Amino acid sequence: MEATKRDAILEAALKLFANRNFDATTVPMIAESAKVGAGTIYRYFENKEGLLNVLFQKCITEFSEVITQSLSGSENNIRNKFHRIFNGLFTYTEERPEGVVFLSYQNHDLYLDEESRQMSQEFFEFLYHFIEEGKQEGVICELSPEVIISIVFGSFKEVYLNIRSGSIHYSKELIVDVENCCWNAIKR
């Protein structure tokens, strides 16, 4: 039962943080959504920032695992790796729609502890390595890794948010087209 309450708190916080943002979410809101007392939250988490860090670490671990699993394949050219990374991004978004929105918020960086910052840095180092490999092979443009990630992830996130709101109709063809557009934006 205890793990169920903790999980309910994490799920409620994820939905609220993704939909309202961290600053606009209160502990009583999380408690109400999780169907627990506000005091129960403090049995599992020191404070709202502690909850955010546990949630961030959980989401970035899940996201990293999906991306890593998507790269398990025999073809190792950069375009195929990009395809698998993009599909991993899409897979994670399908599995954890609030997770991708939550991870994309920049303002929670103010509240990340050292362990969360380290996990984030390791994830981005993986992406930077992929981008540098593509640059060395002459297939990815010479923009900084931060700009390249912003182009791809920003485009993906905006399309996803528009699908989520109903202003864009989802189809597998659309995702293929978005991937191709993102690739065309970063290729050399």
LINJO-V97874 format. One line per field, one symbol per residue. phi: phi as a letter, one per 40 degrees, with the letter a starting at -180 (. if undefined). psi: psi as a letter, one per 20 degrees, with the letter a starting at -180 (. if undefined). burial: + if it has 9 or more other ideal C-beta (glycine too) atoms within 8 Angstrom, else -. A space follows every 10 residues. Layout:
# LINJO-V97874
phi->???
psi->???
burial->???
This chain:
# LINJO-V97874
phi->.ccccccccc cccdcccccb gcccbbddcc ccccgbcdcc dccbbcaccc cdcccccccc cccccccccc ccaccbcccc cddccccccc cccccbdccc cdccccccdc bccccccccc cccccccccd ccdccccgbb ccccdccccc cccccdcccd cccccgcbcc acccccccdc cccccbcc
psi->hghgggghgg gggggghhhh rghjpqghgg gghilrqhhh hihhpgahhg gggggghggh gggggggghh inrhpjqggh ggghgghggg gghghmhhgh gghiphhihh iprggghggg ggghhggggg ghghghikip rjrqhggggg gghggggggg hhghijippp qhhggggggh ggghhiq.
burial->----++-+++ ++++++++-- -+--+---++ +-++-+-+-+ ++-++--+++ ++++++++++ ++++-+++-+ +------+++ ++++++++++ +++--+++++ +++-+--+-- -+---++-++ -+++-+++-+ +++++----+ ----+--++- +++-+++-++ +++------- ---++--++- +++-+++-
